[in-house]
Amino acid sequence: FFVHTPTHRGAAPDGSVAFEIDASLAFGTGQHATTSGCLEALDELEQSGRQFANIADIGTGTGLLAFAALALWPEARCIATDVDSVAIEVARDNAAINRVPLGHGAGELLLAVADGMDSALVAARAPFDLIIANILAGPLIELAPGFAAAIAPRGTIILAGLLDTQADAVIAAYEKLGLSLAHRGTGEWPVLILAAPDPPAQAGRA
């Protein structure tokens, strides 16, 4: 991915996916280590052959991570939410700039104002096979039960916005709910990748 401001339009390296995200009132311009780390995590999942059809970006900010997910999995349905209505308007503007189609169908992005998982639109879309949340450690821990309930069997959760010193507490909150740590990430702002368990085995017929 190549994330740039309007002044660097046309400077994307060959073979990259470019997104124009100007500095604004919403978080997620690609400059912070948490955002760039999430982009790398998404890219690595796609490179490893993972496929996702139903994606949620919780706390979307500028919308960048949702845009990236749809670029990698163009047939997926994706919902992006934020508690801040200004952020959703910023994401809507950025979607138009980057030609990301909005809507309810495959390959389209649905934007909604929501506090975490407390949304009828989010509930109607669940279960998700990929949940992305780049927010803060405290909210990530608070959202653990909601994420665990909304993730599909064998689904993936990407968590960011936490410091390395906060990672153990965040991991523990999710492992307690049956998820397992697939990748801890590195550096001061690690990106955690968690895996949902397999579906329960069905009992055989008598």
C-alpha positions as CSV (number, residue, x, y, z in Angstrom):
1,F,0.0,0.0,0.0
2,F,1.1,3.6,-0.7
3,V,-0.8,6.1,1.4
4,H,-0.3,9.7,0.4
5,T,-1.7,13.2,0.7
6,P,-3.0,15.2,-2.3
7,T,0.4,16.8,-2.9
8,H,1.9,13.3,-3.6
9,R,-0.8,12.2,-6.0
10,G,0.7,10.2,-8.8
11,A,3.8,9.3,-6.9
12,A,2.8,5.7,-6.1
13,P,5.4,3.1,-6.9
14,D,4.6,0.6,-9.6
15,G,2.6,-2.4,-8.3
16,S,1.3,-0.6,-5.1
17,V,-2.3,0.1,-4.1
18,A,-2.5,3.9,-3.6
19,F,-4.9,5.7,-1.2
20,E,-5.2,9.4,-0.9
21,I,-5.8,10.3,2.8
22,D,-5.3,13.9,3.8
23,A,-4.6,15.0,7.4
24,S,-8.0,15.6,8.9
25,L,-10.2,15.5,12.0
26,A,-10.1,11.6,12.0
27,F,-7.3,9.3,12.9
28,G,-5.7,6.9,10.4
29,T,-3.6,8.7,7.8
30,G,-1.2,5.9,7.5
31,Q,1.6,7.8,9.2
32,H,1.3,6.3,12.7
33,A,2.9,2.9,13.4
34,T,-0.5,1.4,14.4
35,T,-2.1,2.2,11.1
36,S,0.9,1.1,9.0
37,G,1.2,-2.0,11.1
38,C,-2.4,-2.9,10.4
39,L,-1.9,-2.4,6.7
40,E,1.1,-4.7,6.8
41,A,-0.9,-7.3,8.8
42,L,-3.7,-7.2,6.2
43,D,-1.2,-7.5,3.3
44,E,0.5,-10.5,5.0
45,L,-2.8,-12.3,5.5
46,E,-3.6,-11.9,1.9
47,Q,-0.1,-13.0,0.8
48,S,-0.6,-16.1,2.9
49,G,-3.7,-17.0,1.0
50,R,-6.3,-16.1,3.5
51,Q,-9.8,-15.2,2.1
52,F,-12.4,-13.0,3.9
53,A,-15.9,-12.4,2.8
54,N,-17.5,-10.5,5.7
55,I,-15.3,-7.7,7.3
56,A,-15.8,-5.2,10.1
57,D,-13.6,-2.2,10.8
58,I,-14.5,-0.9,14.3
59,G,-13.3,2.6,15.0
60,T,-12.5,3.3,11.4
61,G,-11.4,6.9,11.6
62,T,-10.5,7.9,8.1
63,G,-11.7,4.6,6.7
64,L,-8.3,3.6,5.4
65,L,-8.2,0.1,6.9
66,A,-11.6,-0.7,5.5
67,F,-10.5,0.6,2.1
68,A,-7.4,-1.6,2.2
69,A,-9.4,-4.7,3.2
70,L,-11.7,-4.2,0.2
71,A,-8.7,-3.7,-2.1
72,L,-7.3,-7.0,-1.0
73,W,-10.6,-8.9,-0.9
74,P,-12.7,-7.1,-3.5
75,E,-15.7,-9.5,-3.3
76,A,-16.1,-9.0,0.5
77,R,-18.8,-7.1,2.3
78,C,-17.4,-4.6,4.7
79,I,-18.9,-2.4,7.4
80,A,-16.9,0.4,9.0
81,T,-18.0,2.2,12.2
82,D,-16.9,4.9,14.5
83,V,-18.3,6.4,17.6
84,D,-17.5,9.9,16.2
85,S,-20.0,11.1,13.5
86,V,-17.3,13.5,12.2
87,A,-15.0,10.5,11.5
88,I,-17.7,8.8,9.5
89,E,-18.2,11.9,7.4
90,V,-14.4,12.0,6.8
91,A,-14.5,8.3,5.8
92,R,-17.4,9.0,3.5
93,D,-15.4,11.8,1.8
94,N,-12.3,9.6,1.6
95,A,-14.3,6.8,0.0
96,A,-15.4,9.1,-2.7
97,I,-11.9,10.4,-3.3
98,N,-10.5,6.8,-3.5
99,R,-13.5,5.4,-5.5
100,V,-14.5,3.0,-2.8
101,P,-18.1,2.0,-3.5
102,L,-20.6,2.5,-0.7
103,G,-23.5,0.1,-0.1
104,H,-24.6,-3.2,1.4
105,G,-23.4,-5.6,-1.3
106,A,-20.3,-7.5,-2.2
107,G,-17.3,-5.2,-2.8
108,E,-19.1,-2.3,-1.1
109,L,-18.5,-0.5,2.2
110,L,-21.2,0.3,4.6
111,L,-20.5,3.2,7.0
112,A,-22.2,3.7,10.3
113,V,-21.9,5.7,13.5
114,A,-21.8,3.2,16.4
115,D,-20.3,2.7,19.8
116,G,-18.2,-0.4,19.5
117,M,-20.5,-3.4,18.7
118,D,-23.6,-1.6,19.8
119,S,-25.3,-1.2,16.4
120,A,-28.2,-3.0,14.7
121,L,-26.3,-2.8,11.5
122,V,-23.2,-4.5,13.0
123,A,-25.4,-7.2,14.7
124,A,-27.2,-7.9,11.4
125,R,-23.9,-8.4,9.6
126,A,-22.4,-10.8,12.2
127,P,-20.7,-13.2,12.3
128,F,-17.6,-11.7,10.7
129,D,-14.6,-13.6,9.4
130,L,-12.4,-10.6,9.9
131,I,-12.6,-7.8,12.5
132,I,-10.1,-4.9,12.5
133,A,-9.9,-2.5,15.5
134,N,-7.2,0.2,15.7
135,I,-8.3,2.1,18.8
136,L,-6.8,2.0,22.4
137,A,-6.0,-0.8,24.8
138,G,-8.8,0.0,27.3
139,P,-11.6,-0.1,24.7
140,L,-10.0,-3.2,23.1
141,I,-10.3,-5.0,26.4
142,E,-13.9,-3.7,26.9
143,L,-14.9,-4.9,23.4
144,A,-13.4,-8.4,23.8
145,P,-16.8,-10.1,24.7
146,G,-18.5,-8.3,21.8
147,F,-15.8,-9.2,19.3
148,A,-15.6,-12.8,20.5
149,A,-19.4,-13.1,20.1
150,A,-19.3,-11.6,16.6
151,I,-16.4,-13.5,15.1
152,A,-17.0,-16.6,13.0
153,P,-15.3,-19.9,13.7
154,R,-11.7,-19.8,12.4
155,G,-12.1,-16.0,12.0
156,T,-9.4,-13.5,12.5
157,I,-9.2,-10.4,14.7
158,I,-6.6,-7.6,14.2
159,L,-6.1,-5.4,17.2
160,A,-3.9,-2.2,17.3
161,G,-3.6,1.1,19.1
162,L,-2.0,-0.5,22.2
163,L,1.5,-0.1,23.5
164,D,3.8,-3.1,23.9
165,T,3.4,-2.8,27.7
166,Q,-0.3,-3.2,27.3
167,A,-0.2,-6.2,25.0
168,D,-0.3,-8.9,27.7
169,A,-3.5,-7.5,29.3
170,V,-5.2,-7.2,25.9
171,I,-4.2,-10.8,24.9
172,A,-5.4,-12.2,28.2
173,A,-8.8,-10.6,27.7
174,Y,-9.3,-12.4,24.4
175,E,-7.6,-15.7,25.4
176,K,-10.0,-15.9,28.3
177,L,-12.8,-15.9,25.7
178,G,-11.4,-18.8,23.7
179,L,-9.4,-16.9,21.1
180,S,-5.7,-17.7,20.5
181,L,-2.8,-15.5,19.7
182,A,-1.6,-16.0,16.1
183,H,0.9,-13.1,16.0
184,R,2.0,-10.7,18.7
185,G,3.7,-8.1,16.5
186,T,6.8,-6.2,17.4
187,G,7.9,-2.7,18.4
188,E,6.4,-0.1,20.6
189,W,3.0,-0.3,18.9
190,P,2.5,-4.0,18.2
191,V,-0.4,-5.3,16.0
192,L,-2.0,-8.4,17.5
193,I,-3.6,-11.0,15.3
194,L,-6.0,-13.4,17.1
195,A,-7.6,-16.5,15.8
196,A,-11.1,-17.8,16.6
197,P,-11.5,-21.5,17.4
198,D,-12.8,-24.1,15.1
199,P,-16.6,-24.7,15.2
200,P,-17.6,-27.2,17.8
201,A,-17.7,-30.8,16.5
202,Q,-21.2,-32.1,15.7
203,A,-22.3,-35.2,17.6
204,G,-22.8,-38.2,15.3
205,R,-26.2,-39.6,14.7
206,A,-27.2,-42.6,16.9
